[in-house]
Amino acid sequence: MVLVWGDNLGGMADIFSVIADATRRDILLILLDKYKADEEISVSDIVTQLDTSQPTVSKHLKVLREAELVTVREDGQHRFYTLNPEPLEIVEDFTIPFLSADFDTEVSFEYVTDGGTFTEQEVLSDSVASAASSIGRVAAEAEHQVKELVARFRYRS
């Protein structure tokens, strides 16, 4: 399966274009702090923290809502927002291979022999480490494909 990152999934905005905007990233950071505290935040509190206009914040929150990066709870005339980090897994899935490209997977340990000398010994042989690496890649690709299928199914419903 070849994933084209610029494609929309059933109308879902390309997550990369959504997070490309600096103001939206600032809003996401504010929401992340609240998410960690298991709290929600009002539009007016976001406006105050960003020191920007309410229409600007509302415009960006609409884009974040459409990308399903936030959820909203209405209470009278007030709207309270909460972060939904799940759509960012697409970004994570895309970036991990780049971040781990130079990762050395050799696992070894040092120990002191009875004679007092340091000896380094590999925990996994090269063939076992290679097999484990291959299994990890296959599992990550399978997980990604399942997430992609679930996302496509969800947006068609």
N, C-alpha and C positions, 0 to 999 in steps of 0.2 A: 504494500500500500504506500503510495506516495502522497504526502500531505503538502498541499500548496498553502503556505502560511498566509497569503494575502486573501484567500477565499473567505467569503462569509459562510457561516453555517446557519442555514435557515434564517438569514436576516441578521444574525449576530454580527455586530461590528467587529472588525479586526482588532483583537485585543492589543496588538502592538501600536496601532494608530491611536487607540484610546489612551494608553499610558504614555504616549509620546509627548503629550502636552504637559508643560511644567506645572500649570495651575491644577490640573487634575491629579498629578503626582503629589502635590502639596495637600490636596484634599484627602487623597488616599492615606498619606502619612498621619494626618489628623485623625482619620477614621481608624487607622491601625492602633493608635494609642488608646482610643475608646474601646476598640475590640478586645485588646489585651486586658482591659479593666472590666470587660463584660458590660459596657455601657453604650448608649446611643447618644447622638448629638443633634442639636437643632440647627437649622439652616442659619439662624441668627448668630449662633455661637461659632459656626464655621466662618461666617462673614467677619466677625470680630477677630478671630485668630489670623485670618488672611489679610485683614485690613484692605478689603476690596468691596465692591458693590454687591448687593443682594442679587440683582439680575445676572451678574457674571457668575456667581456661585451657583445659582439655580440652573443656568445654562450648562455648566460643567456637571452638575449632579444629574441632569437629565441624560447626558451622554453616559455617565457611569451607571445609571439605572438601566439604560438600554443594553449595556454590555453585561448586565447582571452582576456588576462589581459592588453594588450597594443595594440594600433593601430599605424601604421607607415605611414608616408607621405614621399615619395621620391621626392627629388628636385635635379636633376642631380646625382652627386655621393654622395650626402648627404642624410641621413635618419634622420627624426625627429619623435620622439615618444611621445605618449600621453597615459595616464592611462585610462583604461576602468574598473571601479570598479565593474561593474555588476556581473561578475562571482564570486566575493567574497561574494555575498549574500548567496551562498551555505554554506560558513563558518559561516556566521552570523546565518543562520537558524539552523545550527548544534549546535552552542555554546550557543545561547540564553537560551534554557532550563536549561543548566548547570549553567549559570550566574544568573538565576532567581529562582533556586531551593529553596533557603532560603529567598526569597523575601517575606516580610510580606505585604500582600495585605489589611490589615485592614486600613480603612480610618476613621480618627476621627479628631475632632477639639476641641480646648479649648476656652472657653469664660468666661468672668467675669459676674457674676449675678449682679442684682441690689444691692444685699447685699455685693458685693465686694469679693465674694468667686469664686475660679476657679472651673469650672465644665468641665469634658470631656464628649463628646457625640459622638457616632458613627454616621458617615454620612450614611453609608450603613449597613443594618442589615446583620447578618451572612448569611442568605439564599440568599439575593440579591447579596452580595459580592461573594458567591460561584457560583451563576448562572453567574455573570459577568466574573468570572475567567474561567468557563467552556466555555462560548461563545468565550472568547479571545483565548483559546487553540484551539477550533474548527476552528476559523477564521485563526489562524496562520498555522494550518495543511493544511487547504484548499488552502491558499496562497502558501504554499510550494509545494503542489501537482500540482498546476497550473504552477508554475515556472519550476518544473521538466518536465512536459509534454511539455511546450514551448521549453525547452532546448533540449529534445529528438527530437522534430519536427525540430528544427533549425539545429541540427547536422545531421539529415537524409537528409535534403534538399541539 
